[in-house]
Amino acid sequence: MNSRYSVDLSSLMRLYETNYAKLLPLLPRSDGVGDERFYRVCDDVYCLKIIESTRYTTMISLELQGEQSVADYLSPSLTIRLYHDAKVAEVCSAQQISRLKPIYDYPNLRMHQKDEKHQVNRFLGDWLNHCLRHGISNQSVC
């Protein structure tokens, strides 16, 4: 049976809301473009950088820093937009996907999952949980 995938909007919005709440304490103290905050998680250093800041939204990048033993395309790289009036955070781009669609036909040329957007936002939530539990913020890391 080939059932068509549909977005579970309430689940996705809950994920956006919890990611927003988890991201707030991890952001740089000021919201100026270019401001960064570094986190050491296990042996890796991650950088949260503000790349756009307006009255109602902030766009940040999340990237693994320094020399890695993995290929660049496997290294976490996310762009996240925070909507302060709605109190939600949404992953806008991930890895080599410059714009995430809510639903992908499957199969597709790039082999994205039907629910790629949901999975990437779930990954962000998992990373935030891990960082909040095991991460150490140290501005002198890099």
Buried (B, 14 or more C-beta within 10 A) or exposed (E): EEEEBEEEEEEBEEBBBBBBEBBEEBBBEEBEEEBBBBBBBEEBBBBBBBBEBEEEEBBBBBBBBEEEEEEEEEBBBBBBBBBBEBEBBBBBBBEEBEEBEBBBEEEEEEEBBBBBBBBBBBBBBEBBEEBBEEBEBEEEBE
